[in-house]
Amino acid sequence: MKIGITCYPTYGGSGVVATELGIELAARGHEIHFITYSQPFRLTGREANIRYHEVPVSNYPLFEYPPYDLALATRMAEVAEFHNLDLLHVHYAIPHSVSALLARQMLAARGRHLPFITTLHGTDITLVGLDRSYLPITRFGIDESDGVTAISSYLRDQTRENLGITRDIEVIRNFVNCDFYQRDAALVAQQRPRFAKPGERLLVHLSNFRPVKRVLDVIEVFSRVNRALPARLLLIGDGPDRSAAEFLTMRLGLADRVDFVGKQENVNELLALSDLMLMPSQLESFGLAALEAMACCVPAVATRVGGVPELIDSGKNGLLYEVGDVDGMAAGAISILSDPAVLERFSKAARRTAQDQFCASRIIPLYERYYERIIAAPPRK
Ligand code: GMT
């Protein structure tokens, strides 16, 4: 199939999923065209079967707000026509579904059918999509899509409840490449000493440091763990709460035990060095960072929110607590980290969950079958 993919190309879960999906589909022989305002950050630009098309957004003194969604629609229609695309797949409803809808209409006017699928990722429904300035158009874009998928059952149900949407929404959960995300013992032996000394436990957090991730809770939990056993914390990512997190780290006297490594490219290598992930988010529609860690044999202590219980079975492959329960999360982390046998049990169960339920090899065929269904369906009236 020839598929156009649009996403937010910067650091963020939906862009990661869209890019990894494109890479997996290209590896299976499909022709993939990324249509975005900059090259998605996990793309090298050298992958076979993948082309990148930049969306140029021209400015003009009259425009206080350059109309990106129109430039995107124009580029979608153009790429679809030049490369004879079968389908557009947009990630994150706002504004991508509306741009795709315009592109579909532009081509329909010339007698060409271009169906599009919208994948819902989270804040497009639970936060931004609820804003009155976007809600009616978000609902419209979703209703008009030829196909809609959600990355968890939770998100499908929220979309129905919050937006009053009644149409079919296919749940296709997030995935991870289990060959790429795994623990390589030799690499761990070589690189772990950079972050933790022998006998120290290594905790990790990976996010875009937005308030919803509650990075300060990560520091609070770590501080309690560090009082009970020798530990270090690896913080991967960057964003609005980074400086508050750094300040709290200093105030708690933990500066020499916490490594802020910023945005990183091969997060698989860093995750695999760690013993435990902390994901104390206010909300996660899925929690891709935890899945990536689990595939690397790193269980997560996380919050029981959104779609996280669809990934983490508390007590088996990780532990779940209420939002803000830093004492509970710290006690849970200590209980796993202080007993090597318990840590190994959780670590193996985490890897098994990733492998048995969320490997790319299981999930990508679900997308392929869904694409085939949507391409074969008659155009929407
Ligand atoms: O919160 C983020 O990391 C960004 C956000 C996005 O849409 O870019 O993430 C959402 O999509 C991810 C990938 O599907 C999910 O794993 C995250 O749980 C979800 N974030 C929220 O629901 C807050």
Residues whose N, C-alpha, C, O or C-beta is under 5 A from the ligand:
A	BS01	GMT	G12 G13 S14 G15 V17 H121 G122 T123 I151 L283 E284 S285 F286 G287 L288
